Amino acid sequence: MAPGGAGGRRRAALALGLAALALGLALLALGTSYWCQGRHRVAKAACPRGTRRGACAGARAAPGDPRAASGDPRAAPGAWESGDDKFVFRYFHAGFWLSCEEHPDGEVCRSFVQLPPESEKGVLWLAVVAEFLHVAFLSAGVLLLALELAAAGTFLGALKINAFAAVVTVLAGLLGMVAPMMYVTAFQVAVNLGPKDWRPQSWSYGWSFGAAWLSFALCMAASVLTLNSYTKTVLELQHRRRARGPPAPPPGLAGPPPRRPGEAAGGDGEPR
């Protein structure tokens, strides 16, 4: 049974639910590519004949070109686009593994691992390792909490499982805090030093990033509940031991019974 009686069992069940939810969110964040999102500014291609303007840039017709006199706005003198009109802004999203960009014919993805410069890829790999360790420790915490809740052994055995679960979930929470921070560092390095055709014009955090931080918060809540349950159970045990008083000595080590008033100090114990 879980330490702490019915109250301890309720706390263990709540901690297990929070840890399981945190594990699901961590796996979702690790497997998706919406940690950061934004827009790339890409120069428009020249418009082929018969294409509507908007997705491509108009071009000036060469002198003597018959299209210049046909009223075609793409070929008329002065039809040059300027400023942001010469560019198209494409939505993109990125995660640990992929960076995908919207195109007229669908999304085009590339490996995000290849975007940071070689000298800065170590930060990204550290973030990946931290996230994997977060998932591994969190999985171990969920397993230990489930064993504690369903333990059919001794009370002290369940208390030991509770202690291990508390340590594991605390470690998982710390790694869950480090991984998103290191990923953002790697992403900012890619924004500043990555390929010029990828550097975003603007970007913000996506829902995968929020799922990772929510996983961290739920994991820490589970660890606090587990530590609280362990600490409360240990304090209750210490209080019960003090209330019972010191343990009686074994029979073989017990001293002689106390003498009654009027008895002499003789060895036979008879009154004189």
C-alpha positions as CSV (number, residue, x, y, z in Angstrom):
1,M,0.0,0.0,0.0
2,A,1.1,3.6,-0.5
3,P,2.7,5.3,2.5
4,G,0.5,7.6,4.5
5,G,-2.8,5.6,4.4
6,A,-5.7,6.8,2.4
7,G,-4.4,10.4,2.1
8,G,-1.0,9.1,0.9
9,R,-2.7,6.9,-1.7
10,R,-4.7,9.9,-3.0
11,R,-1.4,12.0,-3.2
12,A,0.3,9.1,-5.0
13,A,-2.5,8.8,-7.5
14,L,-2.5,12.5,-8.2
15,A,1.3,12.5,-8.6
16,L,1.0,9.6,-11.0
17,G,-1.6,11.4,-13.1
18,L,0.5,14.6,-13.3
19,A,3.7,12.6,-14.2
20,A,1.9,10.6,-16.9
21,L,0.5,13.8,-18.4
22,A,3.9,15.4,-18.3
23,L,5.4,12.4,-20.1
24,G,2.8,12.6,-22.8
25,L,3.4,16.3,-23.4
26,A,7.2,15.8,-23.4
27,L,6.9,13.1,-26.1
28,L,4.5,15.3,-28.1
29,A,7.0,18.2,-27.9
30,L,10.0,16.0,-28.8
31,G,8.3,14.5,-31.9
32,T,6.8,17.7,-33.4
33,S,8.3,20.7,-35.2
34,Y,6.4,23.6,-33.8
35,W,8.9,24.8,-31.2
36,C,9.5,28.1,-33.2
37,Q,7.6,29.6,-36.1
38,G,7.7,32.7,-38.2
39,R,8.1,34.0,-41.7
40,H,10.9,33.9,-44.2
41,R,11.3,36.7,-46.7
42,V,12.0,35.3,-50.1
43,A,12.6,37.2,-53.3
44,K,9.9,36.7,-55.9
45,A,10.8,34.9,-59.1
46,A,10.2,36.7,-62.4
47,C,6.7,36.2,-63.7
48,P,6.5,33.8,-66.6
49,R,4.1,34.8,-69.5
50,G,0.5,34.4,-68.6
51,T,1.0,34.3,-64.8
52,R,-0.9,36.6,-62.5
53,R,1.2,39.0,-60.4
54,G,1.4,38.6,-56.7
55,A,3.5,35.4,-56.4
56,C,6.2,36.7,-58.7
57,A,7.8,40.0,-59.6
58,G,7.0,42.1,-62.7
59,A,9.9,42.8,-65.1
60,R,10.5,45.7,-67.5
61,A,10.2,44.7,-71.2
62,A,13.3,45.2,-73.3
63,P,13.2,48.2,-75.7
64,G,11.3,47.3,-78.8
65,D,9.5,44.4,-77.2
66,P,6.0,44.3,-78.6
67,R,4.6,43.5,-75.2
68,A,5.5,47.1,-74.1
69,A,2.8,48.4,-76.4
70,S,0.3,45.7,-75.6
71,G,-0.7,47.3,-72.3
72,D,0.6,44.3,-70.3
73,P,1.3,45.7,-66.8
74,R,4.1,43.3,-66.2
75,A,5.9,44.6,-69.2
76,A,5.0,48.3,-69.1
77,P,7.7,50.7,-68.3
78,G,7.7,51.7,-64.6
79,A,6.1,48.4,-63.5
80,W,9.1,47.6,-61.2
81,E,8.0,46.5,-57.8
82,S,9.9,48.1,-54.9
83,G,10.3,47.5,-51.1
84,D,8.5,44.5,-49.7
85,D,6.5,44.1,-52.9
86,K,9.5,42.4,-54.4
87,F,9.4,39.6,-51.7
88,V,7.0,36.9,-50.7
89,F,6.7,36.0,-47.0
90,R,6.5,32.3,-46.3
91,Y,5.4,30.7,-43.1
92,F,7.8,28.2,-41.5
93,H,8.0,26.1,-38.3
94,A,10.9,24.3,-36.8
95,G,11.6,21.7,-34.1
96,F,14.5,19.5,-33.0
97,W,14.5,17.5,-36.2
98,L,12.9,19.5,-39.0
99,S,12.4,23.0,-40.3
100,C,9.4,23.2,-42.7
101,E,8.5,26.0,-45.0
102,E,5.2,26.6,-46.9
103,H,5.3,26.7,-50.7
104,P,2.5,26.9,-53.2
105,D,2.8,23.2,-53.9
106,G,3.0,22.2,-50.2
107,E,5.5,22.2,-47.4
108,V,9.2,21.7,-48.0
109,C,11.2,20.5,-45.0
110,R,14.9,20.3,-44.3
111,S,16.9,18.9,-41.4
112,F,17.1,21.5,-38.6
113,V,20.3,19.8,-37.4
114,Q,22.1,21.0,-40.5
115,L,21.1,24.7,-40.0
116,P,23.4,25.8,-37.1
117,P,27.1,26.3,-38.0
118,E,29.3,23.4,-37.3
119,S,31.0,25.2,-34.4
120,E,27.6,25.7,-32.6
121,K,25.9,22.3,-33.2
122,G,27.1,21.1,-29.8
123,V,24.5,23.3,-28.1
124,L,21.7,21.7,-30.2
125,W,22.9,18.2,-29.4
126,L,23.1,19.0,-25.7
127,A,19.5,20.1,-25.9
128,V,18.5,16.9,-27.7
129,V,20.3,14.8,-25.0
130,A,18.7,16.8,-22.2
131,E,15.2,16.3,-23.7
132,F,15.8,12.5,-24.1
133,L,17.0,12.3,-20.5
134,H,14.0,14.2,-19.4
135,V,11.7,11.7,-21.1
136,A,13.7,8.7,-19.7
137,F,13.7,10.0,-16.1
138,L,10.0,10.9,-16.4
139,S,9.2,7.4,-17.7
140,A,11.1,5.9,-14.8
141,G,9.2,8.2,-12.4
142,V,5.8,7.2,-13.8
143,L,6.8,3.5,-13.5
144,L,7.9,3.9,-9.8
145,L,4.8,5.9,-8.9
146,A,2.6,3.1,-10.5
147,L,4.5,0.5,-8.5
148,E,4.1,2.5,-5.3
149,L,0.4,2.8,-5.9
150,A,-0.1,-0.9,-6.7
151,A,2.5,-2.2,-4.2
152,A,1.3,-5.3,-2.3
153,G,4.5,-5.6,-0.2
154,T,5.6,-4.1,3.0
155,F,5.0,-0.5,4.2
156,L,8.8,0.2,4.2
157,G,9.1,-1.2,0.7
158,A,6.5,1.3,-0.6
159,L,8.2,4.1,1.3
160,K,11.5,3.3,-0.5
161,I,9.8,3.3,-3.8
162,N,8.3,6.7,-2.9
163,A,11.8,8.0,-2.1
164,F,13.2,6.8,-5.5
165,A,10.2,8.3,-7.4
166,A,10.7,11.7,-5.7
167,V,14.4,11.8,-6.7
168,V,13.8,10.7,-10.3
169,T,10.9,13.1,-10.9
170,V,13.0,16.0,-9.5
171,L,15.9,15.1,-11.9
172,A,13.4,14.9,-14.8
173,G,12.0,18.3,-14.0
174,L,15.5,19.9,-14.0
175,L,16.3,18.4,-17.3
176,G,12.9,19.5,-18.7
177,M,13.9,23.0,-17.7
178,V,17.3,22.9,-19.3
179,A,16.3,21.4,-22.7
180,P,14.0,24.2,-23.9
181,M,16.5,26.9,-22.9
182,M,19.3,25.2,-24.8
183,Y,17.1,24.7,-27.9
184,V,16.2,28.4,-28.0
185,T,19.9,29.2,-27.8
186,A,20.6,26.8,-30.7
187,F,17.7,28.3,-32.7
188,Q,18.9,31.9,-32.2
189,V,22.4,30.8,-33.3
190,A,20.8,29.4,-36.5
191,V,18.9,32.6,-37.0
192,N,22.0,34.7,-36.8
193,L,24.6,32.4,-38.4
194,G,22.6,29.9,-40.4
195,P,22.1,29.7,-44.2
196,K,21.1,33.0,-45.7
197,D,18.2,31.4,-47.6
198,W,16.7,30.2,-44.3
199,R,17.2,33.1,-41.8
200,P,13.7,34.2,-40.8
201,Q,12.4,37.8,-41.1
202,S,10.4,37.3,-37.8
203,W,9.8,34.4,-35.5
204,S,8.0,33.5,-32.3
205,Y,7.5,30.4,-30.1
206,G,5.2,27.7,-31.2
207,W,2.8,25.3,-29.3
208,S,5.5,22.6,-29.1
209,F,7.6,24.9,-27.0
210,G,4.6,25.6,-24.8
211,A,4.0,21.9,-24.4
212,A,7.6,21.4,-23.3
213,W,7.3,24.0,-20.6
214,L,3.9,22.7,-19.5
215,S,5.5,19.2,-19.2
216,F,8.2,20.7,-17.0
217,A,5.6,22.4,-14.7
218,L,3.5,19.2,-14.3
219,C,6.7,17.2,-13.7
220,M,7.7,19.5,-10.9
221,A,4.2,19.4,-9.4
222,A,4.4,15.6,-9.3
223,S,7.8,15.7,-7.7
224,V,6.6,18.2,-5.0
225,L,3.6,15.9,-4.2
226,T,5.9,12.9,-4.0
227,L,8.4,14.6,-1.8
228,N,5.6,15.9,0.4
229,S,4.2,12.4,0.8
230,Y,7.6,11.0,1.7
231,T,8.4,13.7,4.2
232,K,5.0,13.5,5.9
233,T,5.2,9.8,6.2
234,V,8.8,9.9,7.7
235,L,7.7,12.6,10.2
236,E,4.7,10.5,11.2
237,L,6.9,7.4,11.8
238,Q,9.3,9.5,14.0
239,H,6.3,10.9,16.0
240,R,4.9,7.4,16.6
241,R,8.3,6.1,17.8
242,R,8.7,8.9,20.3
243,A,5.1,8.4,21.6
244,R,5.8,4.7,22.3
245,G,8.9,5.5,24.2
246,P,12.3,3.8,24.1
247,P,12.2,0.1,23.2
248,A,12.4,-2.5,26.0
249,P,15.7,-4.3,26.3
250,P,16.0,-7.9,25.4
251,P,15.2,-10.4,28.2
252,G,18.7,-11.6,28.5
253,L,20.0,-8.1,29.1
254,A,17.4,-7.1,31.7
255,G,18.9,-6.1,35.1
256,P,17.7,-7.4,38.6
257,P,14.2,-6.3,39.7
258,P,14.1,-3.2,41.9
259,R,14.2,-3.9,45.7
260,R,11.2,-3.3,47.9
261,P,11.6,-0.9,50.9
262,G,13.0,-2.7,54.0
263,E,15.0,-5.2,51.9
264,A,18.7,-5.5,52.7
265,A,21.3,-5.3,50.2
266,G,22.1,-9.0,50.7
267,G,22.4,-11.4,47.9
268,D,19.5,-13.7,49.0
269,G,16.8,-11.0,48.8
270,E,15.3,-12.0,52.3
271,P,14.5,-9.1,54.7
272,R,16.7,-8.8,57.8
